[in-house]
Amino acid sequence: MAGKRPATRSKWPPTQSQISVAAKRRGDAWRACLAGLCLAQAWAGVSPAIAEDPCSAVGARRGLVLSVNERLELALNGGETLKIVGIDPPRPTPEDPDLDTKSRDRLASWLAGREVLFRPLGERHDRWGRTAALVFAAAGDPSSAVLSVGEALLDAGLARFEASADVRPCRAALLAAEASARATALGVWGDPYYAVIAAADRESFSEKAGTSVIVEGRVTHVDVGGVRMTLLFGPRRGWDFSLTILQRNIKKFDAAGLNLAGSAGRALRVRGLLDMQFGPQIEISGPDAVEVITQDRDEAAADPASPRR
């Protein structure tokens, strides 16, 4: 990945073709909505059958975007600040110290001064006073079809997917959007700092301690202890990469159909905060941070509705 050059194709602002791609990630009802058939109902707050889709814009609230900051948060005219769920905004990197502001400016060029739809997830603000929400906006003029802002950001390589239980119903679509940009080294994926780290790449780990990373590799051994379960990605414990999960959280993975105890030999993609204190490792608390990599496709490991292998 680090050897790829950034893609030259333009994917911003979002286009009608992006809407078509996003629609394929939904069922027929969401496809119809993105095509514009339920646009009026969405903006009016009416709830037709598509309201059953937890990732649709139907029934959402409305707000005017005053500004966008480097965290890709939206300040609304009513005083509310929206955190777009499922989005991990870029940070400055050694090769591109303005990476965060570039993403901010591109999002602002689309949304600043425009009305958006948003569906808050949860009743309370977070500790920074933000409202975590799914956000939607018209791709072109206000009469055009509604597009998921989170999917658009990921599809354009302006952010990475951020795992959380709140965004689980929309996880597969968001991961698909990220994968599209990653496959062509678009946006942040053209910066070597954001390359997915191979589990055996010790050198890359040493320079990214304390940051959020994505690691791919094959589990060689599973150590089940009384306090935690450890998935080892190499023979040398404390040297090779490992993934740890506290035993009290294992039931979350079982409920999602992900058998960690039987994961030896499986290829995984995991994301989280890199800790180098006892060798490169990531500790996760839920299945949303794990993807099972198969030969022909990636499985959304934490989608309870998906069949398991």
C-alpha positions in Angstrom: 0.0 0.0 0.0 2.8 2.4 0.9 4.2 2.1 -2.7 1.0 3.2 -4.4 0.6 6.7 -5.6 -2.5 8.7 -4.8 -5.3 8.2 -7.3 -5.9 11.1 -9.7 -9.6 10.6 -10.2 -11.9 13.1 -8.6 -14.7 11.9 -6.3 -15.6 15.2 -4.7 -18.1 16.8 -4.4 -20.3 13.7 -4.4 -21.9 12.9 -7.7 -24.9 11.1 -8.9 -22.7 8.1 -9.8 -21.7 7.9 -6.1 -25.3 7.8 -5.2 -25.8 4.8 -7.5 -22.9 3.0 -5.8 -24.2 3.8 -2.4 -27.6 2.6 -3.4 -26.3 -0.8 -4.3 -25.2 -1.2 -0.7 -28.8 -0.9 0.5 -31.9 -2.9 -0.1 -34.5 -2.0 -2.8 -36.3 0.5 -0.5 -33.1 2.5 0.2 -32.2 2.4 -3.5 -35.6 4.0 -4.3 -35.1 6.7 -1.7 -31.6 7.6 -3.0 -33.1 7.7 -6.5 -35.3 10.5 -5.2 -38.6 8.7 -4.9 -38.9 9.4 -1.1 -36.8 12.6 -1.0 -39.9 14.7 -0.2 -40.9 12.5 2.6 -37.4 12.5 4.0 -37.2 16.3 4.2 -40.7 16.5 5.5 -40.0 14.0 8.3 -42.6 11.6 7.1 -41.9 7.9 7.8 -42.8 5.5 5.0 -41.8 1.9 5.0 -38.2 2.8 4.4 -38.1 4.3 7.9 -37.4 0.7 9.0 -33.9 1.1 7.6 -31.9 2.5 10.5 -29.4 4.0 8.0 -31.9 6.1 6.0 -32.6 9.8 6.3 -36.4 9.4 6.8 -37.6 11.0 10.0 -34.4 12.9 10.6 -34.1 16.4 12.0 -32.9 19.3 9.9 -30.2 21.9 10.6 -28.2 24.6 8.7 -24.4 24.0 8.7 -22.6 27.2 9.8 -19.0 25.7 9.7 -16.9 22.6 9.6 -13.8 22.1 11.8 -10.7 19.9 11.4 -12.5 17.0 13.2 -15.1 17.1 10.4 -17.7 18.2 13.0 -20.6 20.3 11.9 -21.6 23.4 13.8 -25.4 24.1 13.2 -27.3 27.3 13.4 -29.2 26.1 16.4 -26.0 25.8 18.5 -25.7 22.0 18.1 -22.4 20.4 17.0 -22.7 17.1 15.1 -20.1 14.3 15.2 -20.6 12.2 12.1 -20.7 8.6 13.4 -18.5 6.1 11.8 -15.9 8.7 10.8 -12.3 8.8 12.0 -11.1 12.2 10.7 -7.5 12.4 9.4 -4.7 14.0 11.4 -1.6 15.8 10.0 1.1 13.4 8.9 4.8 13.9 8.2 4.2 13.9 4.5 1.1 16.1 4.6 0.9 18.4 7.7 -2.3 19.9 6.2 -4.2 16.7 5.6 -6.8 17.5 8.3 -7.5 21.0 7.0 -7.7 19.8 3.4 -10.4 17.3 4.4 -12.2 20.0 6.4 -12.1 22.4 3.5 -13.5 19.9 1.0 -16.4 18.9 3.4 -17.1 22.6 4.0 -17.2 23.3 0.3 -20.1 20.9 0.1 -22.0 21.5 3.3 -21.2 25.0 4.7 -24.3 27.2 4.4 -26.5 24.3 3.4 -29.2 22.4 5.2 -28.5 18.8 6.3 -30.6 16.0 7.7 -29.3 14.3 10.9 -30.5 11.4 13.0 -29.0 11.5 16.5 -27.9 8.2 18.0 -28.7 8.3 21.7 -30.3 10.9 23.9 -27.3 12.7 25.4 -24.4 14.7 24.2 -20.9 13.3 24.6 -18.3 14.8 27.0 -17.4 17.4 24.4 -21.0 18.5 24.0 -21.4 16.9 20.5 -24.3 15.1 19.1 -23.4 11.8 17.5 -25.5 11.4 14.4 -26.0 10.0 11.0 -25.8 12.9 8.6 -27.3 13.2 5.1 -27.2 16.0 2.5 -28.4 16.6 -1.1 -25.6 15.7 -3.5 -26.1 18.7 -5.7 -28.8 21.3 -5.5 -31.4 20.9 -2.7 -33.8 19.0 -5.1 -31.3 16.3 -5.8 -31.1 12.9 -4.0 -30.0 12.6 -0.4 -26.5 11.1 0.2 -25.0 9.7 3.4 -22.3 12.2 4.3 -20.3 9.5 6.2 -20.3 7.2 3.2 -19.3 10.0 0.9 -16.4 11.0 3.1 -15.1 7.4 3.2 -15.7 6.8 -0.5 -13.6 9.9 -1.3 -10.8 8.9 1.0 -11.3 12.0 3.3 -11.5 9.9 6.5 -11.3 6.3 7.8 -14.1 4.2 9.3 -14.4 4.5 13.1 -15.8 1.4 14.8 -18.5 1.9 17.4 -21.6 0.0 18.5 -23.8 3.1 17.7 -23.1 2.8 14.0 -23.3 -1.0 13.7 -26.4 -1.1 11.6 -24.6 0.9 8.9 -21.2 -0.7 9.3 -21.2 -2.8 6.1 -22.0 0.2 3.9 -19.4 2.4 5.6 -16.7 -0.3 5.4 -17.5 -0.9 1.7 -17.1 2.8 1.0 -13.7 2.8 2.8 -12.6 -0.2 0.9 -13.3 1.5 -2.4 -11.0 4.4 -1.5 -8.4 2.2 0.0 -8.2 -0.1 -3.0 -7.2 2.9 -5.2 -5.0 4.7 -2.7 -7.4 7.6 -2.8 -7.2 10.5 -0.3 -5.7 9.5 3.1 -4.9 6.1 1.6 -2.3 7.7 -0.6 -0.3 8.8 2.4 2.1 6.1 3.7 1.3 7.1 7.2 -2.2 5.8 6.8 -1.3 2.5 5.1 -2.7 -0.7 6.6 0.1 -2.3 8.6 1.0 -5.9 8.0 1.1 -7.8 11.3 4.7 -8.8 10.7 5.9 -5.2 9.9 7.6 -4.5 13.2 9.2 -1.3 11.9 5.9 0.4 11.1 4.6 -0.3 14.5 7.5 1.4 16.3 6.7 4.8 14.7 3.0 4.7 15.3 2.7 3.9 19.0 -0.3 5.6 20.7 -2.1 6.3 17.4 -5.1 4.6 15.8 -4.0 2.0 13.3 -5.4 -0.7 11.1 -3.5 -4.0 11.1 -3.9 -7.1 8.8 -2.6 -10.5 9.5 -3.3 -14.2 10.2 -3.9 -15.4 13.7 -1.3 -18.1 14.6 -2.4 -18.9 18.1 -5.1 -18.1 20.6 -4.2 -17.8 24.3 -7.3 -18.0 26.6 -6.5 -16.8 30.0 -8.6 -16.1 33.1 -8.6 -12.3 32.6 -8.2 -11.9 28.9 -8.0 -13.6 25.6 -5.0 -12.9 23.3 -4.9 -13.5 19.6 -1.2 -13.9 18.5 -0.2 -13.0 15.0 3.3 -14.6 15.2 5.3 -17.0 17.3 7.1 -14.5 19.5 4.9 -13.2 22.3 5.9 -9.6 23.3 7.5 -9.1 19.9 4.9 -10.0 17.3 1.6 -8.2 17.0 -1.3 -9.4 19.3 -4.9 -8.5 19.8 -6.3 -8.7 23.3 -9.9 -8.8 24.6 -10.9 -8.9 28.3 -12.9 -12.0 29.2 -15.9 -9.9 30.3 -16.3 -8.6 26.7 -16.0 -12.0 25.0 -19.8 -12.4 25.1 -20.2 -9.4 22.7 -18.2 -11.2 20.1 -20.1 -14.5 20.6 -23.4 -12.6 20.2 -22.1 -11.2 16.9 -21.2 -14.7 15.7 -17.5 -14.2 15.9 -15.8 -17.1 17.6 -12.4 -15.7 18.7 -11.3 -18.8 20.5 -11.5 -20.7 17.2 -9.8 -17.9 15.1 -6.4 -19.5 14.7 -5.5 -19.6 11.0 -8.0 -16.9 10.1 -6.9 -13.6 8.5 -8.2 -10.6 10.3 -8.2 -6.8 9.8 -8.4 -5.0 13.2 -8.4 -1.3 14.1 -7.7 0.5 17.3 -5.1 2.3 19.5 -1.6 0.8 19.2 0.1 0.1 22.5 3.8 -0.7 22.4 4.5 -1.2 26.1 4.5 -5.0 25.9 5.1 -5.4 22.2 2.7 -4.2 19.5 -0.8 -4.8 20.5 -4.4 -3.5 20.3 -7.0 -4.1 22.9 -10.6 -4.0 21.7 -13.9 -4.2 23.7 -16.3 -5.1 20.9 -16.6 -6.9 17.5 -17.0 -3.7 15.5 -13.3 -3.3 15.3 -12.7 -6.6 13.6 -13.2 -7.7 10.0 -12.7 -11.3 8.8 -10.8 -11.4 5.6 -11.6 -14.3 3.2 -10.0 -15.1 -0.1 -12.6 -13.5 -2.2 -14.2 -10.8 0.0 -14.2 -9.2 3.5 -16.9 -10.2 5.9 -18.5 -7.6 8.1 -17.8 -9.7 11.2 -20.0 -7.7 13.6 -23.2 -7.7 11.4 -25.5 -10.1 13.2 -27.7 -10.2 10.2 -25.0 -11.6 8.0 -24.4 -15.4 7.6 -21.3 -16.7 9.3 -18.6 -19.0 7.9 
